[in-house]
């Protein structure tokens, strides 16, 4: 019986010692502050950690905007004809390139023949009226005819001049040269020429269709005139200026940057507390089409600021952190407020509280994962 009691006492003693060791172990863990961790020599070596300090960098704040490509009125041309007719031929399709002065359609109609006939008749009548006017003037000077007949001849001559001149302008309006029209050269068709160099954005007709002067045949766009209309919030309008450089890119090809220049800042603030900024492309690009959405970066004035390498900053639960060296292989996670980034460096807004500290500038993400794993355990 004594032996059994002795064994129980020894077991209780061992259990008591074990609990004390466990309590000491827990107490030791609790002594390490939150967001702190200490690496073993092997962990430190494998993490590839490098230490650095805040440095002064020249960083240009970048204003990020987005907008849409637009065409000003002078860059979009609607093609129509001043005198109706039937579309005889055209080769245009949307997207096709055209040059200024190129024939883009042929229209024919009987009224074109009638107009040329009227012009030739007017031309002949003018010759006759001029001869009669000269004859009546000579007779009137010699008092061989009355003033009334002379005035009638002069009025008829002037009327024929006006008629011929007006018919010449009508012919020019439909693309016919009056000097090339004769009794042996009358055409039933006219050519429609492209007024600009650019590309076709829309075709509204087909061969054989009758088109009126009010009908739109084609829509052409001059890519040299396209511009980017950006939306900027009211608080940022005063940060921009005419002539400022803009770098724009599409979502489909973010690596290709297009250089633009601000040419107009709309001072009218909309109901959404925003304004439009119009930018002109330095080099036209035919792959950019009206209606396309683009992102834009605008560099503002350069500032001298305290910064850390961007690799030193880690993001966790929508906040930004850095790791500060507290001792040998001992690091603490600290929240920071960041500003703009440029050339691999990021501005630290709350840098006054972090001066003269050593930071992990390489391997910060490894520390974040290690700290996260410890908290989960």
VENFEN-V77406 format. One record per residue. N is the residue number from 1. SS is DSSP state (a for helix, b for strand, c for the rest). BURIAL is + if it has 9 or more other C-alpha atoms within 8 Angstrom, else -. Layout:
# VENFEN-V77406
N/SS/BURIAL + N/SS/BURIAL
This chain:
# VENFEN-V77406
1/c/- + 2/a/- + 3/a/- + 4/a/- + 5/a/- + 6/a/- + 7/a/- + 8/a/- + 9/a/- + 10/a/- + 11/a/- + 12/a/- + 13/a/- + 14/a/- + 15/a/- + 16/a/- + 17/a/- + 18/a/- + 19/a/- + 20/a/- + 21/a/- + 22/a/- + 23/a/- + 24/a/- + 25/a/- + 26/a/- + 27/a/- + 28/a/- + 29/a/- + 30/a/- + 31/c/- + 32/c/- + 33/c/- + 34/c/- + 35/c/- + 36/b/+ + 37/b/+ + 38/b/- + 39/c/+ + 40/c/- + 41/a/- + 42/a/- + 43/a/- + 44/a/+ + 45/a/- + 46/a/- + 47/a/+ + 48/c/- + 49/c/+ + 50/b/- + 51/b/+ + 52/b/- + 53/c/+ + 54/c/+ + 55/b/- + 56/b/- + 57/b/+ + 58/b/- + 59/b/+ + 60/b/+ + 61/b/+ + 62/b/+ + 63/b/- + 64/b/- + 65/b/+ + 66/b/+ + 67/b/+ + 68/b/+ + 69/b/+ + 70/b/+ + 71/b/+ + 72/c/+ + 73/a/- + 74/a/- + 75/a/+ + 76/b/+ + 77/b/+ + 78/b/+ + 79/b/+ + 80/c/+ + 81/c/+ + 82/c/- + 83/c/- + 84/c/+ + 85/b/+ + 86/b/+ + 87/b/+ + 88/b/+ + 89/b/- + 90/c/+ + 91/c/- + 92/c/- + 93/c/- + 94/c/+ + 95/c/- + 96/c/- + 97/b/- + 98/b/+ + 99/c/+ + 100/c/+ + 101/c/- + 102/c/- + 103/b/+ + 104/b/+ + 105/b/+ + 106/b/+ + 107/b/+ + 108/b/+ + 109/c/+ + 110/a/- + 111/a/- + 112/a/+ + 113/a/+ + 114/a/- + 115/a/+ + 116/a/+ + 117/a/- + 118/a/+ + 119/a/+ + 120/a/+ + 121/a/- + 122/a/+ + 123/a/+ + 124/a/- + 125/a/+ + 126/a/+ + 127/a/- + 128/a/- + 129/a/+ + 130/a/+ + 131/a/- + 132/a/+ + 133/a/+ + 134/a/- + 135/a/- + 136/a/+ + 137/a/+ + 138/a/- + 139/a/+ + 140/a/+ + 141/a/- + 142/c/- + 143/c/- + 144/c/- + 145/c/+ + 146/c/- + 147/a/- + 148/a/- + 149/a/+ + 150/a/+ + 151/a/- + 152/a/- + 153/a/+ + 154/a/+ + 155/a/- + 156/a/+ + 157/a/+ + 158/a/- + 159/a/- + 160/a/+ + 161/a/+ + 162/a/- + 163/a/+ + 164/a/+ + 165/a/- + 166/a/- + 167/a/+ + 168/a/+ + 169/a/- + 170/a/- + 171/a/+ + 172/a/+ + 173/a/- + 174/c/+ + 175/c/+ + 176/c/+ + 177/c/- + 178/a/- + 179/a/- + 180/a/- + 181/c/+ + 182/b/- + 183/c/- + 184/c/- + 185/b/- + 186/c/+ + 187/c/- + 188/c/+ + 189/b/+ + 190/b/+ + 191/b/+ + 192/b/+ + 193/b/+ + 194/c/+ + 195/c/- + 196/c/+ + 197/c/+ + 198/b/+ + 199/b/+ + 200/b/+ + 201/b/+ + 202/b/+ + 203/b/+ + 204/c/- + 205/c/- + 206/c/- + 207/c/+ + 208/c/- + 209/c/- + 210/b/- + 211/b/+ + 212/c/+ + 213/c/+ + 214/c/- + 215/c/- + 216/c/+ + 217/c/+ + 218/b/+ + 219/b/+ + 220/b/+ + 221/b/+ + 222/c/+ + 223/a/+ + 224/a/- + 225/a/+ + 226/b/+ + 227/b/+ + 228/b/+ + 229/b/+ + 230/b/+ + 231/b/+ + 232/b/+ + 233/b/+ + 234/a/+ + 235/a/- + 236/a/- + 237/a/+ + 238/a/- + 239/a/- + 240/c/- + 241/c/- + 242/c/+ + 243/c/- + 244/c/+ + 245/b/+ + 246/b/+ + 247/b/+ + 248/b/+ + 249/b/+ + 250/c/+ + 251/c/- + 252/c/- + 253/c/- + 254/c/- + 255/c/- + 256/c/- + 257/c/- + 258/b/- + 259/b/+ + 260/b/+ + 261/b/+ + 262/b/+ + 263/b/+ + 264/b/- + 265/b/+ + 266/c/+ + 267/c/- + 268/c/- + 269/c/+ + 270/c/- + 271/c/- + 272/c/- + 273/c/- + 274/b/+ + 275/b/+ + 276/b/+ + 277/b/+ + 278/b/+ + 279/b/+ + 280/b/+ + 281/b/+ + 282/c/- + 283/c/- + 284/c/- + 285/c/- + 286/c/- + 287/c/- + 288/c/- + 289/c/- + 290/c/+ + 291/c/- + 292/c/- + 293/b/+ + 294/b/+ + 295/b/+ + 296/b/+ + 297/b/+ + 298/b/+ + 299/b/+ + 300/b/+ + 301/b/- + 302/b/- + 303/b/- + 304/b/- + 305/b/+ + 306/b/+ + 307/b/+ + 308/b/+ + 309/b/+ + 310/a/+ + 311/a/+ + 312/a/+ + 313/c/+ + 314/b/+ + 315/b/- + 316/b/- + 317/c/- + 318/c/- + 319/b/- + 320/b/+ + 321/b/+ + 322/b/+ + 323/b/+ + 324/b/+ + 325/b/+ + 326/b/- + 327/b/- + 328/c/- + 329/c/+ + 330/b/+ + 331/b/+ + 332/b/+ + 333/b/+ + 334/b/+ + 335/b/- + 336/b/+ + 337/c/- + 338/b/+ + 339/b/- + 340/b/+ + 341/b/+ + 342/b/- + 343/c/- + 344/c/- + 345/b/+ + 346/b/+ + 347/b/+ + 348/b/+ + 349/c/+ + 350/c/+ + 351/a/+ + 352/a/- + 353/a/- + 354/a/- + 355/c/- + 356/c/- + 357/c/+ + 358/c/+ + 359/b/+ + 360/b/+ + 361/b/+ + 362/b/+ + 363/c/+ + 364/a/+ + 365/a/- + 366/a/- + 367/a/+ + 368/a/+ + 369/a/- + 370/a/- + 371/a/+ + 372/a/- + 373/a/- + 374/a/- + 375/a/- + 376/a/- + 377/c/-
